Amino acid sequence: IYTGSASNDGIVNNATPAFSLSTATDTAYTGTGHPTAAIASVVLEVSADGGANWSTNATFTAPTGSDTAYTVTASPALSTNTTYKIQARVTDTAGNSATTDLSTTSATIVVDTTNPTAGTLAIVETDGVTNDGVVKVTTPAFTVTSPADTGYGAAAIWKVQLQVASGTSGGSFTDSGTAATSLTSGAYALTLGAQTTDGTYRVQAVTYDVAGNTSTTSPVTIAVDTTNPTAGTLTVNDSYGSTSDSIVKTRTPAFTLTGASDSGYTSPSAASVASVQLQVAPGASGGTFADSGSAVTTANSDGTYTLSIASQVDGTYQVQAIVTDLAGNTSTATAVTIYVDLTPTIPTNLDLATASDSTGTGTTGTSTDNRTKVQTPVITGTSEAGSTVTLYDTDGTTVLGTATTSGTAVSGVAATTGTWSITSSSLSEAVHTLTAKSTDAAGNTSGASASLVITIDISTATPTLDLATVSDSAGASTAGTTSDDLTNATTPTITGTAEAGSLVTISDTFGNSTSALTPTAQAATDGRSEEHTSELQSHWYISYAGFCLKKK
């Protein structure tokens, strides 16, 4: 009776193996009156030295009834790890004997009652976190390394068989998958039968030697997890400008992932998120996502994850987060659209609004000369859409007002422009050199714009008047002179000085009323003016700016 890998290899794991002998007969006698030919005895003989010396071990039992085989159990027990030649000696009633060798491939047997070395069982992981015992396949792979059997020349491992039991303790182990009978790259490679339910399992390997002795490896606890984790919600950490517009002024913006989690088992370790990786795609839609920045494997104390993408140039991007659990299952957090903006736009086209650019009737002033008597003028210009424009006075630090440029901040990222209008705080009478700076939605502040020079003019110089020498007549032998402002000219020429470019009007005061004399005069650019009045009546006393004209 054989055990182990083959029925006739002569290797058994029992020191008192059983043997049988079939078809043992004795030739019948011839003639008359003779006794019946018969088998007298069958004994088991063993030799531990290759057949040089034999000893009787036990006596076979003759068959009874319908049985035809002689049977025997070795006694005394055979020695372990010793090679024996075995034969049956058959003796008839006449004392004749014959022997029959044991029918094995080697004509010998070896008793091997020593269990093999089981080896070391390990799970093969190619996904998620390696060596954590968590897999996302229902038929995980294992290896058994360093199983061995010794003690005799033919000692060897027959096969290795996986067994599985549910849960972290208790339960019965049952064979699972196909046994491995040969080495692959120095180890026995095995695959567990399908485990169709996510959960925790214990797996062990049973190592068989060729005699049929077994040893069992220490069990390995695994978790089968084919369920994707919860991805959570991704938001950009926007601390620039408006904190809710997703416009940032850093090339490596940070993000927070909230609510990412995994569940389903507690052993060999509790189900959890293994890593979070950001991915970026250019543009507001379409495009191909690619990993950006370093993955984060540890959550913050509040369970959130904080990550940053790699450096990006100004523009629009979609950013999503890939959440991977211990088994390697993944889920994707919904992408958010962000706008990277580090380039502010300097305001342009500063101008004094036409309605604020006052002009006097008949003067050289125009509505485009940036000269006005309005002390709170309206200044207009253009800048990045949605940006905040601040208007500064000559010193570059005194703020005269702010305004928001028309258009939206998102459009601003695409380099569109809008218009703005600021009503300045009160300006003193002087020349003012105005500049503007722009702060966009990302919080970037530009440099100063090209300057706009305006003149605030709220007063005019009092004209000076004089009777022109040619009009200041003097009578012969009189006391009159050409500088006494006494003349007999009824249309005298009046001269004087006034603000350059201003309109001078001469008034005639007679009695208690004042009337303008025509024509009026325009002050020259050097401040002088010249005017001819209408004919003066002889009885008039004309006074202007402290000067008098009298008829001689």
Residue, then its C-alpha position, 0 to 999 in steps of 0.5 A: i500500500y503506497t502513499g504520496s505522489a505516486s502509487n509505485d515509487g516505493i516511498v511511504n510515510n508509514a513505518t509499518p506499511a502493508f503489502s499484498l501478494s497475489t497469484a501465489t500458487d504451487t504446481a499440482y502433483t501428477g500421478t495417483g494417490h498423491p497429496t494436494a500441492a499447496i502453499a505452506s507459508v509466505v513470509l516478508e523478507v527485508s534487506a537494508d544493504g541492497g540485498a546482501n543480507w535478508s531477514t524475515n520481518a513478518t508472515f503473510t496471512a493466507p486469503t480466505g473466502s473469495d480473496t486471492a491475495y496474501t496480506v501482511t503488515a510489516s512488523p517490526a517497524l521499518s526504520t525511517n529514511t532507510t532504503y529497503k529491498i523487499q521480497a516475499r518468500v513463498t514455500d510449498t508443502a514440500g519445502n520448496s521456496a521462491t521469492t518475489d521482489l516488491s513491484t516498485t519503480s526502484a524495487t525498493i521502498v523508503v519509509d519517510t515519516t518526517n514532515p517537510t519544511a513548509g516554506t514561506l507564503a507571501i501574496v503577490e501584489t502589483d496594485g495599490v500599496t505593496n505588501d499590505g495584503v490588500v488586493k483588488v482582484t478576486t483571484p490573488a496570486f501567491t508564492v511559496t519559497s524555500p519548502a524542502d524535504t530531506g533525509y534520503g536521496a529521493a526526498a523531494i516536494w511533491k506539491v503545494q496547495l493553497q487553502v482559504a478560510s473566511g474572516t480573521s479567525g475561526g472557520s475551516f480551511t479548504d483547498s482553493g485553486t490548483a496545486a503547484t508541482s514545480l518551481t517557477s523562478g525559484a518559488y512555487a507560484l499559485t493562484l487562489g480560487a475566486q473570492t467573489t465577496d469583498g472582505t477579509y480571508r486567511v490563506q495558508a499553503v500545505t506542502y506535500d513531500v513525495a511520501g505524502n507527509t505535509s506541513t502547513t505555512s503560517p496563514v496570511t491574512i488578506a483583504v479582497d477589495t474590488t470597490n472604488p473609494t469615495a473620491g470626495t470634493l476638490t477645491v482650490n485654496d484661493s486666498y488671492g483677491s476674491t476668494s471664491d473666483s478660482i483665480v490665483k496669482t501663484r503658478t503652483p496653487a494648492f488644493t484641498l480634498t475633503g471627504a475622501s474615504d474607503s471602507g469594507y474591511t478592518s484587517p490586515s489593516a483598516a480600509s483607507v485612502a492610500s494616496v491622492q494625486l492631482q491631474v491637470a488638463p489645459g483649457a476650460s474643457g476637453g484636453t488630456f489630464a496628466d499627473s501634476g505635482s507630488a501625490v500625498t499619502t497622509a491626510n491632515s488631522d481633520g481628514t482632508y488632503t492638501l496638494s499643489i500642482a506643478s508650475q503653470v503659466d498664465g491661463t485656464y486649467q482643469v484640475q482633478a484628483i485621483v483617489t487610490d485606496l490600499a488595493g489600488n482601486t481609484s475614484t476621480a474627484t470632479a474637476v475644478t476650473i482655475y485661472v492662473d494669473l500672475t501678470p497684471t495689466i497696467p491701466t491705459n488711455l487715462d483722460l479727463a472726461t469731456a464733461s469735466d474739461s470745462t472751457g470759457t466762451g470765446t477763450t482759447g480753452t477747449s474740451t480736450d485741453n485737460r484744463t478745467k475749473v472742475q475740482t472733482p473731475v471725472i477721469t476715465g481709462t481702460s484696464e483688465a476686465g474686472s480689475t480694480v483701478t486706483l487713481y493717484d495724485t502727483d505724489g503717486t501715493t495720495v489716492l483720489g478714488t477707485a473703480t472696478t473695470s467693466g467686464t468679468a474677472v474670468s474674461g480678464v484672464a483671457a486678456t480682455t479689457g474693460t473701461w473705468s471711470i473715477t470721480s476724483s476727490s477734490l483737487s487744489e488749483a494747480v497742475h496735477t500729474l495723475t497716474a493709475k494702478s490696477t489690481d486684478a481679480a487674482g490680487n496682482t497689482s500693476g505698476a503705474s500707468a502713463s501719467l495724465v497732466i491736468t490743470i485745475d484752474i478755479s480763479t483768474a488774475t485781475p486785469t491791469l488797465d492803462l490808457a494807451t499813450v497814443s490815446d492820452s492827448a495833451g493840449a498845447s500850453t496846458a498842464g495835461t500830459t500823455s500819462d495823465d489819463l486825460t484825453n479828448a479821444t472818444t474811442p481811446t485805446i485801453t491796454g493792460t495785462a491779464e491771464a494768458g488766453s483769457l477773455v477781457t471785458i471792459s465795463d463802463t460805470f456810469g451812475n450806479s449802473t455798469s455796462a460792458l463796452t464792445p468789442t472785448a479783447q483776448a489776452a495775448t499769450d504773454g498776458r497783454s491785451e488791447e481794446h478800443t472802446s465805443e465813443l465816450q460822452s463828454h459828460w461821462y466819468i469812466s472808471y475801470a480798475g481804479f483808472c479814470l478817463k475825463k474829457k478835456 
